[in-house]
Amino acid sequence: MLDITSTQPVATFCGECNCGCPQLFVDESAPLEKRIVLTDDFGSQVRMSTAQFGDLLAQAKSGALDTVV
């Protein structure tokens, strides 16, 4: 489980309801390869490095992920 006291919230996705919206955090206390945290509304989380997250952003910006939505 994510310790919210050691994280910096960056973004909330959805935000229009009370479903426990997915969120993006930076966990400064985590090892570098697990610093970025994406949570979902089911209580799960994905951890990745800042480099991996940067690659995700680059692919999204380039349109490579447009077919997903």
C-alpha positions as CSV (number, residue, x, y, z in Angstrom):
1,M,0.0,0.0,0.0
2,L,1.2,3.5,-0.8
3,D,2.2,5.6,2.2
4,I,0.7,8.9,1.2
5,T,2.8,10.8,3.8
6,S,6.0,10.2,1.8
7,T,4.6,11.1,-1.6
8,Q,3.9,14.2,-3.7
9,P,0.6,14.1,-5.6
10,V,1.1,15.3,-9.2
11,A,-2.2,14.6,-10.9
12,T,-5.7,13.1,-10.4
13,F,-7.4,11.5,-13.4
14,C,-11.1,11.7,-13.5
15,G,-11.8,13.8,-10.4
16,E,-15.5,14.1,-11.2
17,C,-16.7,11.4,-8.8
18,N,-16.0,9.6,-5.6
19,C,-14.7,6.4,-7.1
20,G,-11.2,6.7,-5.7
21,C,-9.9,8.2,-8.9
22,P,-6.6,7.1,-10.3
23,Q,-3.7,9.3,-9.3
24,L,0.0,10.0,-10.1
25,F,2.5,10.5,-7.3
26,V,6.2,11.0,-6.9
27,D,7.5,8.9,-3.9
28,E,10.8,10.7,-2.9
29,S,11.5,8.0,-0.3
30,A,11.4,5.1,-2.9
31,P,14.4,3.8,-4.8
32,L,15.0,5.6,-8.2
33,E,13.6,2.7,-10.2
34,K,10.3,2.9,-8.2
35,R,9.8,6.6,-7.7
36,I,6.8,7.3,-10.0
37,V,3.6,5.7,-8.7
38,L,0.3,5.4,-10.6
39,T,-2.6,4.3,-8.5
40,D,-6.0,3.0,-9.7
41,D,-9.4,3.1,-8.2
42,F,-9.2,-0.6,-7.2
43,G,-6.3,-0.2,-4.7
44,S,-3.5,-1.3,-7.0
45,Q,-0.4,0.6,-8.1
46,V,2.3,0.6,-10.7
47,R,5.7,1.9,-9.9
48,M,8.3,3.0,-12.4
49,S,11.4,5.0,-12.8
50,T,11.4,8.6,-14.0
51,A,13.1,7.5,-17.2
52,Q,10.3,4.9,-17.8
53,F,7.7,7.6,-17.1
54,G,9.5,10.0,-19.4
55,D,9.3,7.4,-22.2
56,L,5.6,6.9,-21.5
57,L,5.0,10.7,-21.9
58,A,7.1,10.9,-25.0
59,Q,5.1,8.1,-26.6
60,A,1.8,9.7,-25.6
61,K,2.9,13.1,-27.0
62,S,4.0,11.5,-30.3
63,G,0.5,10.0,-30.7
64,A,1.8,6.4,-30.4
65,L,-0.9,5.7,-27.7
66,D,-3.8,7.4,-29.5
67,T,-5.3,4.1,-30.5
68,V,-5.7,3.0,-26.9
69,V,-8.5,5.5,-26.2
